[in-house]
Each structure stands twice: as C-alpha cells, then as structure tokens.
Amino acid sequence: MSNYVNYKKYNDFELLYLVNEGNELALTIMFEKYEAYIAKLALNYVPHYDFRYDDLIQEGRMILYQCILRFNEYYDSSFFNFFSIAFKRRIIRLLNNDYYSSHTLCEDATLYQAGEEKINLNGKMFFNDPKKIKLFDECIIGEKSIREYAKKYNLSYDKVYYLYQKVIEELREILKNDWCSLGLHLFLLTMIII
C-alpha cells in the first residue's frame, strides 16, 4: 500500500477556512500539499545541489505560512496564484540580493594551462569598454558586490546591476561562440555564469 495522498481533492478555500478556525490538521495538509510545488519553483531558479536550494525551500515554507495567514477569499485570485506570485517575487529578490550572489574564484584569479604558463584573468581579455573592464575586474574577479561597487563609484545600484547583466551576457556569448579559441582560461569563467 502506498503513502501517496491525492491533494487535489482538498479545496484550498476550505482548508484556509479550517486553518482560520484553528485546525492544525488543515495547516499540515496545506504544507504537505504545497511542498512539491515549493521544491519545483526552487529548482526553476537554482539546482538542487546549490547551497541556496535548501534556503529557498525554507523561504517557500515561510512565504506559504504568511500567505495562509494573509489570504482573503475576496481577492480576485486563487490562493495558488497568490502564493505563487509571492514566492516568485521573494526568490527573485533573494537571488538579486548581494547576500546570495557570491562568486567563488581561485585566490588570485589565475589558471594554469597545459604548458604551465600563468594566465592572469582581467577584463581587458574580453572587453573594450572601460566600464565593463572595471566592473569585471572588481565585481567578478575581485568578488566585490554590486552594491559595494555602486557605493564606491557613487553610481545607482540599478545602473551597475544593468551593466553587470550585460557583462554576464557577453561572457555567455563568448563561451557559446568562441570556446575553442579562448582555451582553458574560460573554464574559470564558467564557474560564475553557467
């Protein structure tokens, strides 16, 4: 006999009514019902082996609980949509937050090729634009956060974030179109953008 429970037979509005009445079993059923969906949404943004995956699952549970407490049946939306939008917004906010954008690179951003020659990675290898070179060197190689970079140069966070996204897009294009000619030193870059 299987432990599979068909949660489709449970109506969200009825469960929410029971939760508001203090029924703990209804709350447990709501959490079990949405557990797989929370995991699926988290997987859409980060792989399961990423250290942020478990954090997103926990955030999903907290958002679910907050949505259960705050949902009003007179909203022009289902509970599923209400929760989905709230959780997706929270994921995006967390992933864009500097706390979650950590880049793990080699200590001095160097990589040894087959001939044991040392290659120092820097923005001039990939970009002609001085702004992109500086951003690459400080935020990607130097591991400075976007917020710190914006503060240091007295720029708006949004402009720096936009430029950062452009740098990442260009690096992805280089990897797609020119992998062989750039050689092994691009392996280091794949750690941060793939």
N, C-alpha and C positions, 0 to 999 in steps of 0.2 A: 504494500500500500504506500502510496506516495504522499509526501507532505505538501504537495502543490495546492495552493489556495487560489481560486479564481477571484481576484479582487474587483473584477468588472461588475460583479453582482452587487457590490457595495456602492451606494449612491453618495457622492461627496457631500451633498447638501444635508442628507440625513445624518451622516457621520459628524459633520460640523455642528448640527443641532445637538446631537448627543454629547459632543465634547463640551459645548457651552453649558450643558446641563450637569457637567462634572463626571461624565462617564469615561473612565480611564481606558477601558477596553476599546472604545471607539477611537481614542487618541492613538493607541497602539496599532490599531488596524490602519489608520491614516499613515503612520510612519512606515509600516510594512508595505502598504500599497505603493507609496512613492519612493521607496528605497531603490528599486531598479531604475526608475526614471532619473533619480539624482545621480546615480553612477553613470548612466548613459550620457547625461549632459556634461558631467565632469570629463568623461572620455572624449567628448567632442572638442575639448579645449586643451587637454594635456593627456599624454599617455599614462597608462596605469602604473608604470614603473617610475614616473616622475615624482619627486618628493612632494610636489604640490597637489597630487591627486587626492591623497587622504585628507589634506586640508580642505579641498573643495568639497569632498563628501561631507565633512563635518559642517562646513558653511551651509551646504544644502539642507542639512537637517535643522540647523538653526533658523534658516530662512523659512523652511516649511513650518516650523513651530510658530514663528512670528506671523506667517500668513494665516495659519489656522486661527490664531487669536484675533487678527485684524480683519479677516474677510467679512464682508457684508453681502448677504444674499441679494441685496437690491442693486449691487454693482451690475453694470451691463456686460458681464463677463462670467465665464465659468471659473470655478476655483482652480482648475488645472491651468487655464491661461493666466490667471492672477499669479499663481505660484511660479509658472514657467518664466514669465517676464521678470518677476522679482529676482529669481535665482540667476537668470542670464545676465541681468544688469549687475548683480553682485560679483559674478565670475569675471566679467569684463573689467569691472572696477578693480578687483584684486589683481588680475593679471597685468593691468596697466600701472598698478601701483609699484613704486620703486622697491618695496619690500619683496615682491615676487620676481622682479626682473634681475636676477643675478646671473652673471656670465662667468663661467669657470674657465680660465685660460691658464696656460703654462705661466710660471712665475715671471719670466722676463719676455714673454711673447715671442719665443724663438722655437724653431723646429729644425731638426737635423734631417737633411736629405741623404740619399744613398752615398754620396761622396763625402759625407761628414762635414760639409760646409755649413756654416751657420747662417740662417736667414733671419733677419730681424723684420718682423711684420710691422708695417706702418701704412698710413693712409695713402701715401704717395704711390704705392704699388697698385692701387685700384682707382683712385680718383684724381681729377684735375682741379676740382673746385676746392679752394682753401677751407671753406666752411665744413665741407664733408670730411676733408682730411683731418681737421682739428677734432671734429666730433668722433670720427673713427678712432683716432689715437687716444682720446681721453675717455670716451664712454665705452668703447668696445674693448680696446686693448688695455686701457688704464682702469677699467671697471668702475668708472665714476658714474653715478646715477644721472639720469636725465635731469632730475630736479637740481642736483648739485651743479651740473654744468650750466643750467639756465641761471641759477643764482650767481655763479662765479662771473659770468659774462653779462649779467643784467639783461637777460632775454626772457621772453614769455615762455612758460612751460610748453604751451601748445605749439609754438613755432619750433622749438627744439625737438619736441616729440614728432612733429611732422617731418623734419629733416632726418631724424633718426630712422623713421619708417622708410624714407626714400633711400637712405644708405643701405638698409637691410634688403630692400627690393633690388637695388642694383647689385648687391653681392649675390643674391639668389640668381639673378640673370647671368652673372659671370660664371657661377657654378654650373648652370644649365648649359650655357653655350660654349664655354671655353675651359672645361675641366682639364683636359689633357695638357694644354699648353701652359697652364698655370702650375701644374705639377702638385707635388705633395704638400706644399705650404698652405694650400687651400683646405686641406684636411682640418687644420686648426679652426678655420672659419666655419666649417660645417657644424662644429660643436655649438655655435651660438645662433645659427639661423635655420637649422633644419629640425 
